[in-house]
Amino acid sequence: MADMQHDYTILSSSHNEEVKALVRLLDSARERRKNSAMVIEGIHLLDTCLGKGVQCRACYVNETALNKREVQALLARVAALKVPVVVLATGLFGKVTRLASAPEILAVCERPVAQDVAAGQPCLMLEDIQDPGNMGTLLRCAAASGVRTVFAGKGCVDVYSPKVLRSGMGAHFALSLFEGEDLAVRLAAWEGPRLVTHLAGASSLYDVDLTGPVAFVFGNEGSGVSDELLALADRRVLIPMPGEAESLNVAMAATVCLFERVRQCSLEVNQ
């Protein structure tokens, strides 16, 4: 492919107002929410984002990656959508990104707003999840296991932060993802079994029917599910742990639960 460098404006100063705005979006959850924006980092994630029809506002390309075939293919797609493209000088791109190894491309995109709850289907409710890696893994697990509706409570980390987006690996765009939710209201109104894992659970996870529209509730990494949500749960279940570990990481606990549901649903279909 031909060198496309001269088709774009090249920015090299960190004092440029557009660059400053991009840095604010990368660094500040408040800024992202105020602007209803998210920052997509890397070829794979942007490809997924565009494939799901998410509105892209602007693309920023690492100067050294401008002539890579994959980058040019993405640029052709955003050009067709009339999205502005800016090239950032290599030294500047390294200062803008918070990654140890700078990606080839960044994009500022519209923050999706969930509209519909899948009727008669399970959901995931997340309370005060603070770690971006855990949040991304939880969303990835939900998408992979076929749970399409996720409610993130008001105390959760920004679900559209760059770290959560990277950890989610595109899962966000397969979900109806509700943020800033009052989980007590959602859980009280849920028309289906309401389940929470608990070290003092009365039932083993493997003895509970998970095939219906179950609300799976998971809480903060340190303190777990709040007393308010515990009181609203129909079942407190225990994940059997024959080994010596005291508990599981919240993302791992969710993985066990959601894929036990997959197993049960598969058995039901094959009977």
Phi and psi in degrees as GROMACS dihedral restraints (atoms count N, CA, C in turn):
[ dihedral_restraints ]
;  ai    aj    ak    al  type     phi  dphi    fc
    3     4     5     6     1   -74.4    20    10
    4     5     6     7     1   155.1    20    10
    6     7     8     9     1   -66.4    20    10
    7     8     9    10     1   123.4    20    10
    9    10    11    12     1  -104.2    20    10
   10    11    12    13     1     6.5    20    10
   12    13    14    15     1   -54.9    20    10
   13    14    15    16     1   -39.6    20    10
   15    16    17    18     1   -77.4    20    10
   16    17    18    19     1    -3.7    20    10
   18    19    20    21     1   -80.6    20    10
   19    20    21    22     1    -9.8    20    10
   21    22    23    24     1  -126.5    20    10
   22    23    24    25     1   155.0    20    10
   24    25    26    27     1   -73.4    20    10
   25    26    27    28     1   137.6    20    10
   27    28    29    30     1  -110.7    20    10
   28    29    30    31     1   123.6    20    10
   30    31    32    33     1  -103.3    20    10
   31    32    33    34     1   138.2    20    10
   33    34    35    36     1  -130.9    20    10
   34    35    36    37     1    -2.8    20    10
   36    37    38    39     1  -109.2    20    10
   37    38    39    40     1   132.6    20    10
   39    40    41    42     1   -72.7    20    10
   40    41    42    43     1    -9.2    20    10
   42    43    44    45     1   -88.1    20    10
   43    44    45    46     1    -5.2    20    10
   45    46    47    48     1   -63.7    20    10
   46    47    48    49     1   136.2    20    10
   48    49    50    51     1   -63.8    20    10
   49    50    51    52     1   -35.3    20    10
   51    52    53    54     1   -67.1    20    10
   52    53    54    55     1   -39.1    20    10
   54    55    56    57     1   -65.9    20    10
   55    56    57    58     1   -42.3    20    10
   57    58    59    60     1   -60.5    20    10
   58    59    60    61     1   -40.9    20    10
   60    61    62    63     1   -64.8    20    10
   61    62    63    64     1   -39.0    20    10
   63    64    65    66     1   -63.6    20    10
   64    65    66    67     1   -42.5    20    10
   66    67    68    69     1   -63.2    20    10
   67    68    69    70     1   -40.4    20    10
   69    70    71    72     1   -62.3    20    10
   70    71    72    73     1   -40.2    20    10
   72    73    74    75     1   -66.2    20    10
   73    74    75    76     1   -37.7    20    10
   75    76    77    78     1   -67.3    20    10
   76    77    78    79     1   -35.8    20    10
   78    79    80    81     1   -95.6    20    10
   79    80    81    82     1   -21.5    20    10
   81    82    83    84     1  -123.6    20    10
   82    83    84    85     1   118.0    20    10
   84    85    86    87     1   -62.6    20    10
   85    86    87    88     1   -38.9    20    10
   87    88    89    90     1   -61.5    20    10
   88    89    90    91     1   -42.3    20    10
   90    91    92    93     1   -65.5    20    10
   91    92    93    94     1   -40.7    20    10
   93    94    95    96     1   -64.3    20    10
   94    95    96    97     1   -43.6    20    10
   96    97    98    99     1   -66.6    20    10
   97    98    99   100     1   -41.8    20    10
   99   100   101   102     1   -59.8    20    10
  100   101   102   103     1   -37.2    20    10
  102   103   104   105     1   -96.5    20    10
  103   104   105   106     1     5.1    20    10
  105   106   107   108     1    48.4    20    10
  106   107   108   109     1    50.1    20    10
  108   109   110   111     1  -129.6    20    10
  109   110   111   112     1   162.6    20    10
  111   112   113   114     1  -143.4    20    10
  112   113   114   115     1   157.1    20    10
  114   115   116   117     1  -113.2    20    10
  115   116   117   118     1   120.8    20    10
  117   118   119   120     1   -96.2    20    10
  118   119   120   121     1   128.4    20    10
  120   121   122   123     1  -116.9    20    10
  121   122   123   124     1   125.7    20    10
  123   124   125   126     1    99.8    20    10
  124   125   126   127     1   157.9    20    10
  126   127   128   129     1   -64.2    20    10
  127   128   129   130     1   -49.5    20    10
  129   130   131   132     1   -61.4    20    10
  130   131   132   133     1   -47.4    20    10
  132   133   134   135     1   -66.8    20    10
  133   134   135   136     1   -39.4    20    10
  135   136   137   138     1   -67.8    20    10
  136   137   138   139     1   -38.8    20    10
  138   139   140   141     1   -59.3    20    10
  139   140   141   142     1   -45.2    20    10
  141   142   143   144     1   -63.5    20    10
  142   143   144   145     1   -45.1    20    10
  144   145   146   147     1   -59.3    20    10
  145   146   147   148     1   -48.0    20    10
  147   148   149   150     1   -65.0    20    10
  148   149   150   151     1   -36.9    20    10
  150   151   152   153     1   -64.2    20    10
  151   152   153   154     1   -25.6    20    10
  153   154   155   156     1   -92.5    20    10
  154   155   156   157     1     4.2    20    10
  156   157   158   159     1    78.1    20    10
  157   158   159   160     1    18.0    20    10
  159   160   161   162     1   -69.1    20    10
  160   161   162   163     1   137.3    20    10
  162   163   164   165     1   -71.3    20    10
  163   164   165   166     1   123.8    20    10
  165   166   167   168     1  -102.6    20    10
  166   167   168   169     1   131.5    20    10
  168   169   170   171     1   -94.0    20    10
  169   170   171   172     1   -38.8    20    10
  171   172   173   174     1  -162.4    20    10
  172   173   174   175     1   148.7    20    10
  174   175   176   177     1  -118.7    20    10
  175   176   177   178     1   142.8    20    10
  177   178   179   180     1  -126.1    20    10
  178   179   180   181     1   121.0    20    10
  180   181   182   183     1  -109.1    20    10
  181   182   183   184     1   136.0    20    10
  183   184   185   186     1   -68.3    20    10
  184   185   186   187     1   125.9    20    10
  186   187   188   189     1   -53.2    20    10
  187   188   189   190     1   -38.6    20    10
  189   190   191   192     1   -70.5    20    10
  190   191   192   193     1   -17.4    20    10
  192   193   194   195     1  -102.6    20    10
  193   194   195   196     1     3.2    20    10
  195   196   197   198     1   -58.3    20    10
  196   197   198   199     1   -34.9    20    10
  198   199   200   201     1   -99.0    20    10
  199   200   201   202     1     9.6    20    10
  201   202   203   204     1   -69.1    20    10
  202   203   204   205     1   140.1    20    10
  204   205   206   207     1   -58.0    20    10
  205   206   207   208     1   -44.0    20    10
  207   208   209   210     1   -65.7    20    10
  208   209   210   211     1   -37.8    20    10
  210   211   212   213     1   -67.3    20    10
  211   212   213   214     1   -44.4    20    10
  213   214   215   216     1   -64.4    20    10
  214   215   216   217     1   -33.8    20    10
  216   217   218   219     1   -64.2    20    10
  217   218   219   220     1   -41.6    20    10
  219   220   221   222     1   -66.3    20    10
  220   221   222   223     1   -41.3    20    10
  222   223   224   225     1   -63.6    20    10
  223   224   225   226     1   -34.4    20    10
  225   226   227   228     1   -64.3    20    10
  226   227   228   229     1   -38.4    20    10
  228   229   230   231     1   -67.9    20    10
  229   230   231   232     1   -44.0    20    10
  231   232   233   234     1   -71.9    20    10
  232   233   234   235     1   -30.2    20    10
  234   235   236   237     1   -63.3    20    10
  235   236   237   238     1   -38.9    20    10
  237   238   239   240     1   -64.6    20    10
  238   239   240   241     1   -24.9    20    10
  240   241   242   243     1   -92.5    20    10
  241   242   243   244     1     2.9    20    10
  243   244   245   246     1    60.8    20    10
  244   245   246   247     1    39.0    20    10
  246   247   248   249     1   -88.6    20    10
  247   248   249   250     1   129.8    20    10
  249   250   251   252     1   -62.2    20    10
  250   251   252   253     1   139.6    20    10
  252   253   254   255     1  -122.1    20    10
  253   254   255   256     1   130.8    20    10
  255   256   257   258     1  -126.4    20    10
  256   257   258   259     1   136.5    20    10
  258   259   260   261     1   -96.3    20    10
  259   260   261   262     1   129.8    20    10
  261   262   263   264     1  -103.0    20    10
  262   263   264   265     1   129.9    20    10
  264   265   266   267     1   -55.9    20    10
  265   266   267   268     1   148.1    20    10
  267   268   269   270     1   -53.1    20    10
  268   269   270   271     1   -47.0    20    10
  270   271   272   273     1   -62.8    20    10
  271   272   273   274     1   -37.3    20    10
  273   274   275   276     1   -71.6    20    10
  274   275   276   277     1   -41.5    20    10
  276   277   278   279     1   -59.6    20    10
  277   278   279   280     1   -39.6    20    10
  279   280   281   282     1   -64.2    20    10
  280   281   282   283     1   -28.7    20    10
  282   283   284   285     1   -80.7    20    10
  283   284   285   286     1   -30.3    20    10
  285   286   287   288     1   -73.2    20    10
  286   287   288   289     1   -50.6    20    10
  288   289   290   291     1   -71.3    20    10
  289   290   291   292     1   151.6    20    10
  291   292   293   294     1  -100.5    20    10
  292   293   294   295     1     6.8    20    10
  294   295   296   297     1   -85.1    20    10
  295   296   297   298     1   146.3    20    10
  297   298   299   300     1   -63.3    20    10
  298   299   300   301     1   -36.4    20    10
  300   301   302   303     1  -115.2    20    10
  301   302   303   304     1   115.4    20    10
  303   304   305   306     1   -63.4    20    10
  304   305   306   307     1   133.8    20    10
  306   307   308   309     1   -72.8    20    10
  307   308   309   310     1   170.2    20    10
  309   310   311   312     1   -76.0    20    10
  310   311   312   313     1   -28.0    20    10
  312   313   314   315     1  -152.6    20    10
  313   314   315   316     1   146.8    20    10
  315   316   317   318     1  -125.2    20    10
  316   317   318   319     1   153.5    20    10
  318   319   320   321     1  -144.0    20    10
  319   320   321   322     1   137.9    20    10
  321   322   323   324     1   -94.0    20    10
  322   323   324   325     1   122.5    20    10
  324   325   326   327     1  -126.7    20    10
  325   326   327   328     1   161.8    20    10
  327   328   329   330     1   -64.0    20    10
  328   329   330   331     1   139.0    20    10
  330   331   332   333     1   -78.1    20    10
  331   332   333   334     1   119.4    20    10
  333   334   335   336     1   -62.1    20    10
  334   335   336   337     1   147.3    20    10
  336   337   338   339     1  -120.6    20    10
  337   338   339   340     1   116.1    20    10
  339   340   341   342     1   -67.2    20    10
  340   341   342   343     1   144.2    20    10
  342   343   344   345     1  -117.9    20    10
  343   344   345   346     1   -41.6    20    10
  345   346   347   348     1  -120.8    20    10
  346   347   348   349     1   140.5    20    10
  348   349   350   351     1   -97.8    20    10
  349   350   351   352     1   128.2    20    10
  351   352   353   354     1   -67.7    20    10
  352   353   354   355     1   111.2    20    10
  354   355   356   357     1   -65.3    20    10
  355   356   357   358     1   136.3    20    10
  357   358   359   360     1    72.9    20    10
  358   359   360   361     1    11.4    20    10
  360   361   362   363     1  -116.2    20    10
  361   362   363   364     1   160.3    20    10
  363   364   365   366     1   -71.1    20    10
  364   365   366   367     1   166.7    20    10
  366   367   368   369     1  -142.5    20    10
  367   368   369   370     1   165.4    20    10
  369   370   371   372     1  -117.2    20    10
  370   371   372   373     1   128.1    20    10
  372   373   374   375     1  -115.4    20    10
  373   374   375   376     1   126.3    20    10
  375   376   377   378     1  -119.6    20    10
  376   377   378   379     1   121.6    20    10
  378   379   380   381     1  -112.2    20    10
  379   380   381   382     1   118.8    20    10
  381   382   383   384     1    56.4    20    10
  382   383   384   385     1    36.2    20    10
  384   385   386   387     1   -73.5    20    10
  385   386   387   388     1   122.3    20    10
  387   388   389   390     1  -104.1    20    10
  388   389   390   391     1   -29.6    20    10
  390   391   392   393     1   -85.3    20    10
  391   392   393   394     1   123.3    20    10
  393   394   395   396     1   -58.9    20    10
  394   395   396   397     1   -37.0    20    10
  396   397   398   399     1   -64.3    20    10
  397   398   399   400     1   -42.0    20    10
  399   400   401   402     1   -63.2    20    10
  400   401   402   403     1   -44.6    20    10
  402   403   404   405     1   -60.6    20    10
  403   404   405   406     1   -47.0    20    10
  405   406   407   408     1   -61.5    20    10
  406   407   408   409     1   -40.6    20    10
  408   409   410   411     1   -66.2    20    10
  409   410   411   412     1   -40.1    20    10
  411   412   413   414     1   -60.7    20    10
  412   413   414   415     1   -43.9    20    10
  414   415   416   417     1   -67.7    20    10
  415   416   417   418     1   -38.8    20    10
  417   418   419   420     1   -65.3    20    10
  418   419   420   421     1   -40.4    20    10
  420   421   422   423     1   -64.8    20    10
  421   422   423   424     1   -43.1    20    10
  423   424   425   426     1   -59.0    20    10
  424   425   426   427     1   -49.3    20    10
  426   427   428   429     1   -62.4    20    10
  427   428   429   430     1   -42.4    20    10
  429   430   431   432     1   -67.7    20    10
  430   431   432   433     1   -30.8    20    10
  432   433   434   435     1   -92.0    20    10
  433   434   435   436     1    -0.5    20    10
  435   436   437   438     1    89.9    20    10
  436   437   438   439     1     9.6    20    10
  438   439   440   441     1   -87.7    20    10
  439   440   441   442     1   115.9    20    10
  441   442   443   444     1   -99.0    20    10
  442   443   444   445     1   -16.9    20    10
  444   445   446   447     1  -111.2    20    10
  445   446   447   448     1   126.3    20    10
  447   448   449   450     1  -130.0    20    10
  448   449   450   451     1   130.3    20    10
  450   451   452   453     1  -111.1    20    10
  451   452   453   454     1   119.0    20    10
  453   454   455   456     1  -103.4    20    10
  454   455   456   457     1   124.6    20    10
  456   457   458   459     1   -69.5    20    10
  457   458   459   460     1   168.9    20    10
  459   460   461   462     1   -59.9    20    10
  460   461   462   463     1   -28.9    20    10
  462   463   464   465     1   -88.6    20    10
  463   464   465   466     1     4.3    20    10
  465   466   467   468     1   -77.8    20    10
  466   467   468   469     1   156.5    20    10
  468   469   470   471     1   -57.3    20    10
  469   470   471   472     1   153.8    20    10
  471   472   473   474     1   -58.4    20    10
  472   473   474   475     1   115.1    20    10
  474   475   476   477     1   -68.5    20    10
  475   476   477   478     1   -17.3    20    10
  477   478   479   480     1  -108.8    20    10
  478   479   480   481     1    26.4    20    10
  480   481   482   483     1   -71.7    20    10
  481   482   483   484     1   154.8    20    10
  483   484   485   486     1   -55.9    20    10
  484   485   486   487     1   -38.6    20    10
  486   487   488   489     1   -66.5    20    10
  487   488   489   490     1   -42.1    20    10
  489   490   491   492     1   -67.6    20    10
  490   491   492   493     1   -40.6    20    10
  492   493   494   495     1   -61.1    20    10
  493   494   495   496     1   -43.1    20    10
  495   496   497   498     1   -65.0    20    10
  496   497   498   499     1   -42.4    20    10
  498   499   500   501     1   -67.5    20    10
  499   500   501   502     1   -33.9    20    10
  501   502   503   504     1   -72.3    20    10
  502   503   504   505     1   -20.9    20    10
  504   505   506   507     1    53.7    20    10
  505   506   507   508     1    38.3    20    10
  507   508   509   510     1    96.1    20    10
  508   509   510   511     1    -4.0    20    10
  510   511   512   513     1   -61.0    20    10
  511   512   513   514     1   -33.1    20    10
  513   514   515   516     1   -50.9    20    10
  514   515   516   517     1   -37.0    20    10
  516   517   518   519     1   -86.0    20    10
  517   518   519   520     1     2.0    20    10
  519   520   521   522     1  -107.1    20    10
  520   521   522   523     1     3.8    20    10
  522   523   524   525     1  -120.4    20    10
  523   524   525   526     1   154.3    20    10
  525   526   527   528     1   -92.6    20    10
  526   527   528   529     1   101.6    20    10
  528   529   530   531     1  -109.9    20    10
  529   530   531   532     1   109.2    20    10
  531   532   533   534     1   -97.8    20    10
  532   533   534   535     1   128.2    20    10
  534   535   536   537     1  -112.5    20    10
  535   536   537   538     1   159.1    20    10
  537   538   539   540     1    64.3    20    10
  538   539   540   541     1    33.6    20    10
  540   541   542   543     1   -84.5    20    10
  541   542   543   544     1   148.8    20    10
  543   544   545   546     1   -86.3    20    10
  544   545   546   547     1    98.4    20    10
  546   547   548   549     1   -68.2    20    10
  547   548   549   550     1   -30.6    20    10
  549   550   551   552     1   -61.5    20    10
  550   551   552   553     1   -41.7    20    10
  552   553   554   555     1   -66.2    20    10
  553   554   555   556     1   -46.3    20    10
  555   556   557   558     1   -61.6    20    10
  556   557   558   559     1   -44.6    20    10
  558   559   560   561     1   -69.6    20    10
  559   560   561   562     1   -40.6    20    10
  561   562   563   564     1   -61.8    20    10
  562   563   564   565     1   -32.7    20    10
  564   565   566   567     1   -89.8    20    10
  565   566   567   568     1    -6.3    20    10
  567   568   569   570     1   -67.2    20    10
  568   569   570   571     1   127.5    20    10
  570   571   572   573     1   -96.1    20    10
  571   572   573   574     1    72.7    20    10
  573   574   575   576     1   174.2    20    10
  574   575   576   577     1   175.5    20    10
  576   577   578   579     1   -59.9    20    10
  577   578   579   580     1   141.4    20    10
  579   580   581   582     1  -118.5    20    10
  580   581   582   583     1   113.7    20    10
  582   583   584   585     1  -120.7    20    10
  583   584   585   586     1   136.9    20    10
  585   586   587   588     1  -133.4    20    10
  586   587   588   589     1   138.0    20    10
  588   589   590   591     1   -81.3    20    10
  589   590   591   592     1   142.4    20    10
  591   592   593   594     1  -153.4    20    10
  592   593   594   595     1   140.1    20    10
  594   595   596   597     1   -64.7    20    10
  595   596   597   598     1   -20.6    20    10
  597   598   599   600     1  -107.0    20    10
  598   599   600   601     1    28.4    20    10
  600   601   602   603     1   -62.5    20    10
  601   602   603   604     1   145.7    20    10
  603   604   605   606     1   -81.9    20    10
  604   605   606   607     1   -22.1    20    10
  606   607   608   609     1  -126.1    20    10
  607   608   609   610     1   148.2    20    10
  609   610   611   612     1   -72.0    20    10
  610   611   612   613     1   141.8    20    10
  612   613   614   615     1   -51.2    20    10
  613   614   615   616     1   -36.7    20    10
  615   616   617   618     1   -78.3    20    10
  616   617   618   619     1    -4.0    20    10
  618   619   620   621     1  -104.6    20    10
  619   620   621   622     1     4.6    20    10
  621   622   623   624     1  -108.1    20    10
  622   623   624   625     1   135.4    20    10
  624   625   626   627     1   -74.4    20    10
  625   626   627   628     1   116.3    20    10
  627   628   629   630     1  -110.4    20    10
  628   629   630   631     1    10.4    20    10
  630   631   632   633     1   -81.3    20    10
  631   632   633   634     1   -13.9    20    10
  633   634   635   636     1   -90.5    20    10
  634   635   636   637     1  -162.1    20    10
  636   637   638   639     1   -79.5    20    10
  637   638   639   640     1    69.2    20    10
  639   640   641   642     1   -79.6    20    10
  640   641   642   643     1   137.5    20    10
  642   643   644   645     1   -95.0    20    10
  643   644   645   646     1   112.9    20    10
  645   646   647   648     1   -91.8    20    10
  646   647   648   649     1   119.2    20    10
  648   649   650   651     1  -109.9    20    10
  649   650   651   652     1   126.8    20    10
  651   652   653   654     1  -130.1    20    10
  652   653   654   655     1   142.4    20    10
  654   655   656   657     1  -115.7    20    10
  655   656   657   658     1  -170.5    20    10
  657   658   659   660     1   -53.5    20    10
  658   659   660   661     1   145.6    20    10
  660   661   662   663     1   -56.7    20    10
  661   662   663   664     1   -35.1    20    10
  663   664   665   666     1   -96.3    20    10
  664   665   666   667     1   -44.7    20    10
  666   667   668   669     1  -102.0    20    10
  667   668   669   670     1    -8.3    20    10
  669   670   671   672     1    74.1    20    10
  670   671   672   673     1  -157.8    20    10
  672   673   674   675     1   -76.7    20    10
  673   674   675   676     1   138.4    20    10
  675   676   677   678     1   -67.0    20    10
  676   677   678   679     1   159.4    20    10
  678   679   680   681     1   -60.1    20    10
  679   680   681   682     1   -34.9    20    10
  681   682   683   684     1   -61.5    20    10
  682   683   684   685     1   -45.6    20    10
  684   685   686   687     1   -75.2    20    10
  685   686   687   688     1   -33.9    20    10
  687   688   689   690     1   -58.5    20    10
  688   689   690   691     1   -39.5    20    10
  690   691   692   693     1   -67.3    20    10
  691   692   693   694     1   -24.4    20    10
  693   694   695   696     1   -90.0    20    10
  694   695   696   697     1   -11.6    20    10
  696   697   698   699     1   -75.1    20    10
  697   698   699   700     1   143.2    20    10
  699   700   701   702     1   -79.8    20    10
  700   701   702   703     1   -35.1    20    10
  702   703   704   705     1  -135.6    20    10
  703   704   705   706     1   136.1    20    10
  705   706   707   708     1  -107.5    20    10
  706   707   708   709     1   118.1    20    10
  708   709   710   711     1  -116.5    20    10
  709   710   711   712     1   152.8    20    10
  711   712   713   714     1  -109.9    20    10
  712   713   714   715     1   132.3    20    10
  714   715   716   717     1   -86.4    20    10
  715   716   717   718     1   112.5    20    10
  717   718   719   720     1   -58.4    20    10
  718   719   720   721     1   131.5    20    10
  720   721   722   723     1  -131.3    20    10
  721   722   723   724     1    91.9    20    10
  723   724   725   726     1   -71.0    20    10
  724   725   726   727     1   -12.7    20    10
  726   727   728   729     1   -84.2    20    10
  727   728   729   730     1  -161.6    20    10
  729   730   731   732     1   -98.0    20    10
  730   731   732   733     1    -2.7    20    10
  732   733   734   735     1   -68.9    20    10
  733   734   735   736     1   141.6    20    10
  735   736   737   738     1   -76.0    20    10
  736   737   738   739     1   -36.1    20    10
  738   739   740   741     1  -159.4    20    10
  739   740   741   742     1   172.9    20    10
  741   742   743   744     1  -105.9    20    10
  742   743   744   745     1   149.8    20    10
  744   745   746   747     1   -55.3    20    10
  745   746   747   748     1   144.2    20    10
  747   748   749   750     1   -58.6    20    10
  748   749   750   751     1   -38.4    20    10
  750   751   752   753     1   -68.7    20    10
  751   752   753   754     1   -35.5    20    10
  753   754   755   756     1   -70.7    20    10
  754   755   756   757     1   -39.2    20    10
  756   757   758   759     1   -61.1    20    10
  757   758   759   760     1   -42.7    20    10
  759   760   761   762     1   -64.1    20    10
  760   761   762   763     1   -39.8    20    10
  762   763   764   765     1   -60.2    20    10
  763   764   765   766     1   -45.7    20    10
  765   766   767   768     1   -58.2    20    10
  766   767   768   769     1   -47.6    20    10
  768   769   770   771     1   -65.9    20    10
  769   770   771   772     1   -47.7    20    10
  771   772   773   774     1   -69.0    20    10
  772   773   774   775     1   -34.1    20    10
  774   775   776   777     1   -84.6    20    10
  775   776   777   778     1   -17.3    20    10
  777   778   779   780     1   -67.3    20    10
  778   779   780   781     1   -37.2    20    10
  780   781   782   783     1   -61.9    20    10
  781   782   783   784     1   -44.0    20    10
  783   784   785   786     1   -57.6    20    10
  784   785   786   787     1   -44.3    20    10
  786   787   788   789     1   -61.3    20    10
  787   788   789   790     1   -46.9    20    10
  789   790   791   792     1   -63.7    20    10
  790   791   792   793     1   -41.0    20    10
  792   793   794   795     1   -65.6    20    10
  793   794   795   796     1   -37.4    20    10
  795   796   797   798     1   -64.0    20    10
  796   797   798   799     1   -42.2    20    10
  798   799   800   801     1   -62.6    20    10
  799   800   801   802     1   -40.9    20    10
  801   802   803   804     1   -63.1    20    10
  802   803   804   805     1   -41.3    20    10
  804   805   806   807     1   -66.4    20    10
  805   806   807   808     1   -38.2    20    10
  807   808   809   810     1   -83.3    20    10
  808   809   810   811     1    -7.6    20    10
